[in-house]
Amino acid sequence: MTTETIDQAKAEAFGGQMVGILNGGILAFMTSIGHRTGLFDKMAGLPPSTSQEIADATGLNERYIREWLGAMVTGRIIEYVPSNKTYRLPPEHAVSITRAAGPNNLAAFLQFAALMGNVEDQIVECFRKGSGVPYSAYPAFQRMMAEESAQVFDATLIDVTLPLVPGLIERLKAGIDVADVGCGQGHAINLMAKAFPNSRFTGYDFSREGISAGKSEAKQLGLTNARFEEKDAAELNETAKYDLITVFDAIHDQAQPRKVLANISRALKPDGVFLCVDIQASSNLEENMEHPLAPMLYGVSTMHCMTVSLALNGEGLGTVWGEQKARELLTEAGFTQIDVEHVEGDILNAYYICRK
């Protein structure tokens, strides 16, 4: 038996890395609380303030705020002046953790840490016995995804994403038939329906809650060209009906992604376009080593996207299915022209523009 020599410097460096992970993991929860309570948003507009002044401004409990500030200060997120015990959120930090940051608000993403923690026991059991954790085990997921995606859609859908498809804006203005598969709470459909009143929009999702929210928003906006239907994408049974079909970050966690893509291909008119927005990554682990969000993506996949697919005896593609696998499945579904676009500043998504 041979004994491997320990590189002491490497061991110490890794120990330090683990301490950083420990602190970062807890800071993720604290940051999520700062987002959900509105503390970051309020502090961004306050001068340097004491914990009591922050409590008065937010209507929140001072003792909890003071302890939370301890984590925020030692985590180098909030600045602190000991002489007068005041706290300040620097504007350089606010641009990444407030609602005013729009799609750049990373604090909103950190809500998912707590969500995933709620199913850790079930995931551990899946490691031992296989299968998966059902979508129903994530009751807050629909709301969180709606908040996160709405920030992105509001900032980029009409002016950045749709123009990636040559000639699409002109066609939408003239009037075409559009479907969004896996529409969630339907915000994308309603934004497009409002921007392009001559076109007709249909949102499909298997979530009754999501479809109800989409209908409610459409009614509130007074839209007559948006409709919603509760339907599993694997059961979509339309032929040559749509000029444009969109899917936003919803293929990789499907139980039957090949069937869903085949259904989408069939539902498109011969000259139709499929705009599929999904995770920007490689299908090969070694090619994701420098991806700035790789650990998060593989972790979210383990804790949600892969497991909800496996819970339905699905393929379990996972969040990081990657461009190579995406091209394989899109080709298998009948798409002969697949162009991949990228948007400057968006490190999360790739934009697949597909034609039959």
Secondary structure, 3 states (H helix, E strand, C coil): CCCCCCCHHHHHHHHHHHHHHHHHHHHHHHHHHHHHCCHHHHHHCCCCECHHHHHHHHCCCHHHHHHHHHHHHHCCCCEEECCCCEEECCHHHHHHHCHHHHHHCHHHHCHHHHHHHCCHHHHHHHHHHCCCCCHHHCCCHHHHHHHHHHHHHHHHHHHHHHHHCCCHHHHHHHCCEEEEECCCCCHHHHHHHHHCCCCEEEEEECCHHHHHHHHHHHHHHCCCCEEEEECCHHHCCCCCCEEEEEEECCCCCCCCHHHHHHHHHHHEEEEEEEEEEEECCCCCHHHHCCCCCHHHHHHHHHHHHHHHHHCCCCCCCCCCCHHHHHHHHHHHCCCCEEEEECCCCCCCEEEEEEEC
